[in-house]
Amino acid sequence: MLTNVTYNGDYLFQKTFIKDTLEGTVVINNGELPMYHIQNHHDTIIDKDVWNEVQLI
């Protein structure tokens, strides 16, 4: 929970994508498609200062 950017109000778009639409195969995006980091997407669940301190640990 303390490593997920969603809890600090940000959103990482396209972490996964559908590789084969006929089979519906969902795979983790390892650079095949661009990822978009959207800041202040929604209200924070964990204070950003606390979240940043945990990332340093």
Secondary structure, 3 states (H helix, E strand, C coil): CCCCHHHHCCEEECCEEEEECCCCEEEECCCCCCCEEECCCCCCCCCHHHHHHHHHC
